[in-house]
Amino acid sequence: MRKDDHVPADVEALLLDRDSQIRASRDESACGEGAWASGAEAVEGYLRQVVADLNRVRGLVVEHAEFGHYGSGYASFVDVLLTRRDGSARRVDPDGYTTVEGLSVALCRLAPIACILSPGERSHHPDGHGCHSMPWLDAVADMPIPGWEEGCEQISQVLDRHRITLVGPRLLSRPTLPHLKIDTNLGDGPHYSIFDVWFHWMD
């Protein structure tokens, strides 16, 4: 059974709610519970706790957590890349680049939800150059991901402890409100999806 089939009814209702979508499109919190009821600073602190917990799981380690909005603009999520703790998904190429394969988890800043992306890579060079994948709707994956089953289960357990719901492509691919405009570099407007509402970045 796909993980997305088990999204609680109240979470699905929140993501599809008209007023919630409008608030999220304006980069405003759409949840009145927990850290999300206490402002952006409280949410940021809470998500740092979540990332710290993810870094403690047995089989994975946090390679990078992007709290800085990719250097400019605003991201409605924190992009967290986790890789295998044993180093088997890390390689150093002859040109000096270190490339790491892993799973990205996007932790939403606007509501207690997250999505997990198909395995991707992040590379960096001692001179400061590097590249990484960005969260796109097409990359959102169902759980578990083949080859990463144990890691997916560990990620899911951490999110459950922090009452963050993992949402998959079935729900995130649904269309948003008609005529709702979302400032994002990650979407394919003018026809936006629920993913664009909750997981957007504008440089």
C-alpha positions as CSV (number, residue, x, y, z in Angstrom):
1,M,0.0,0.0,0.0
2,R,1.4,3.4,-0.9
3,K,2.2,5.7,2.0
4,D,0.2,8.5,0.4
5,D,-3.0,6.5,0.7
6,H,-2.8,7.0,4.4
7,V,-2.8,10.8,4.6
8,P,-5.1,11.6,7.5
9,A,-8.4,13.2,6.4
10,D,-7.8,16.4,8.4
11,V,-4.4,16.9,6.8
12,E,-5.8,16.3,3.3
13,A,-8.6,18.8,4.1
14,L,-6.1,21.4,5.2
15,L,-4.0,21.1,2.0
16,L,-7.1,21.4,-0.2
17,D,-8.9,24.1,1.8
18,R,-9.5,27.3,-0.1
19,D,-8.3,29.7,2.7
20,S,-5.3,27.5,3.5
21,Q,-4.2,27.5,-0.1
22,I,-4.5,31.3,-0.3
23,R,-2.5,31.8,2.9
24,A,0.2,29.3,1.7
25,S,0.5,31.1,-1.6
26,R,1.3,34.2,0.3
27,D,3.9,32.4,2.4
28,E,1.8,32.5,5.5
29,S,1.4,29.7,7.9
30,A,-1.8,27.8,7.3
31,C,-1.8,25.7,10.5
32,G,-3.0,26.8,13.9
33,E,-1.3,24.0,15.9
34,G,2.1,23.4,17.4
35,A,5.1,25.5,16.2
36,W,3.1,26.6,13.2
37,A,0.8,28.6,15.5
38,S,3.7,30.5,16.9
39,G,5.3,32.2,13.9
40,A,8.1,31.6,11.4
41,E,10.9,31.7,14.0
42,A,9.2,28.9,16.0
43,V,8.8,26.8,12.9
44,E,12.4,27.3,12.0
45,G,13.5,26.1,15.4
46,Y,11.2,23.1,15.3
47,L,12.4,22.0,11.9
48,R,16.0,22.2,13.1
49,Q,15.0,19.8,15.8
50,V,13.5,17.5,13.1
51,V,16.7,17.7,11.1
52,A,18.8,16.9,14.2
53,D,16.6,13.8,14.8
54,L,17.0,12.7,11.2
55,N,20.7,12.9,11.6
56,R,20.5,10.4,14.4
57,V,18.8,7.5,12.5
58,R,20.8,4.3,12.3
59,G,21.3,3.9,8.6
60,L,21.3,7.5,7.3
61,V,23.1,10.8,7.9
62,V,22.2,14.3,6.9
63,E,24.5,15.5,4.2
64,H,23.0,18.9,3.8
65,A,20.0,20.9,5.2
66,E,19.1,24.0,3.2
67,F,17.7,26.5,5.7
68,G,19.1,29.4,3.7
69,H,16.5,29.6,0.9
70,Y,19.1,28.5,-1.6
71,G,21.0,31.7,-1.0
72,S,18.3,34.1,-2.0
73,G,14.5,34.6,-2.3
74,Y,12.1,32.5,-0.2
75,A,11.6,28.7,-0.1
76,S,8.5,27.5,1.7
77,F,10.4,24.4,2.7
78,V,13.7,23.1,4.1
79,D,15.4,20.8,1.6
80,V,17.2,18.0,3.6
81,L,19.5,15.5,1.8
82,L,20.2,12.2,3.6
83,T,22.7,9.7,2.4
84,R,23.9,6.3,3.6
85,R,25.8,6.5,6.9
86,D,28.3,3.8,5.8
87,G,29.6,6.0,3.0
88,S,28.6,3.6,0.2
89,A,26.7,6.3,-1.7
90,R,29.6,8.8,-1.7
91,R,32.4,8.9,-4.3
92,V,35.3,11.2,-5.1
93,D,35.8,11.7,-8.8
94,P,39.2,12.3,-10.5
95,D,38.3,16.0,-11.1
96,G,38.1,16.5,-7.4
97,Y,34.3,16.6,-7.1
98,T,32.7,14.7,-4.3
99,T,29.3,13.3,-5.3
100,V,26.8,12.0,-2.8
101,E,23.6,10.1,-3.7
102,G,20.7,10.3,-1.3
103,L,17.1,11.0,-0.5
104,S,15.8,14.5,-0.2
105,V,13.1,15.3,2.2
106,A,11.3,18.6,1.8
107,L,10.0,19.9,5.2
108,C,7.3,22.5,4.7
109,R,7.5,25.8,6.6
110,L,3.8,26.5,6.1
111,A,2.2,23.4,7.6
112,P,3.4,20.2,9.3
113,I,3.8,18.2,6.1
114,A,6.8,16.8,4.1
115,C,7.4,15.0,0.9
116,I,10.2,12.6,-0.1
117,L,11.9,12.8,-3.5
118,S,13.3,10.1,-5.7
119,P,17.1,9.5,-5.1
120,G,19.2,12.3,-6.4
121,E,22.8,13.6,-6.2
122,R,24.6,16.5,-4.7
123,S,28.2,17.3,-5.7
124,H,30.7,19.8,-4.5
125,H,34.3,20.8,-5.2
126,P,37.0,22.1,-2.8
127,D,37.0,25.4,-4.8
128,G,33.4,26.0,-3.9
129,H,31.7,24.9,-7.1
130,G,28.9,22.3,-7.0
131,C,25.4,21.3,-8.1
132,H,22.3,19.7,-6.6
133,S,18.9,18.8,-7.7
134,M,15.8,20.8,-6.7
135,P,12.4,19.5,-5.5
136,W,10.0,19.1,-8.4
137,L,6.6,17.5,-8.4
138,D,7.8,14.9,-10.9
139,A,10.4,13.8,-8.4
140,V,8.0,13.3,-5.4
141,A,8.0,9.6,-4.7
142,D,5.7,7.1,-3.1
143,M,7.1,5.2,-0.1
144,P,9.0,2.9,0.1
145,I,11.6,3.7,-2.5
146,P,13.3,0.6,-4.0
147,G,16.8,0.2,-2.6
148,W,16.1,2.6,0.2
149,E,13.3,0.8,2.1
150,E,15.0,0.8,5.5
151,G,16.0,4.5,5.2
152,C,12.5,5.4,4.2
153,E,11.1,3.6,7.2
154,Q,13.5,5.5,9.5
155,I,12.6,8.8,8.0
156,S,8.9,8.1,8.4
157,Q,9.4,7.2,12.0
158,V,11.2,10.5,12.8
159,L,8.5,12.5,11.0
160,D,5.7,10.6,12.8
161,R,7.4,11.4,16.2
162,H,7.3,15.1,15.2
163,R,3.7,14.9,13.9
164,I,4.7,15.8,10.4
165,T,2.7,14.0,7.7
166,L,4.5,12.6,4.7
167,V,2.4,13.4,1.5
168,G,2.9,11.7,-1.8
169,P,2.3,12.5,-5.5
170,R,-1.3,11.4,-5.5
171,L,-2.4,14.3,-3.4
172,L,0.3,16.8,-4.4
173,S,-0.4,16.4,-8.1
174,R,-4.0,17.6,-7.7
175,P,-4.8,21.0,-9.2
176,T,-4.9,24.0,-7.0
177,L,-7.7,26.6,-6.8
178,P,-8.6,28.1,-10.2
179,H,-6.8,31.5,-10.8
180,L,-4.5,31.1,-7.8
181,K,-1.1,32.6,-8.6
182,I,2.0,31.2,-7.0
183,D,5.4,32.8,-7.2
184,T,7.7,29.8,-7.8
185,N,10.6,28.7,-9.9
186,L,9.7,25.1,-9.4
187,G,6.3,24.9,-11.1
188,D,4.9,24.8,-14.6
189,G,2.4,27.6,-14.3
190,P,-0.1,29.0,-15.2
191,H,-1.7,25.6,-14.1
192,Y,-0.4,25.0,-10.6
193,S,-0.6,21.9,-8.4
194,I,-1.1,21.4,-4.7
195,F,2.7,20.8,-4.6
196,D,3.3,24.3,-5.8
197,V,1.1,25.7,-3.1
198,W,3.0,24.1,-0.3
199,F,6.5,23.6,-1.8
200,H,7.6,26.6,-3.7
201,W,10.7,28.7,-4.1
202,M,11.1,32.1,-5.8
203,D,14.6,33.5,-6.3
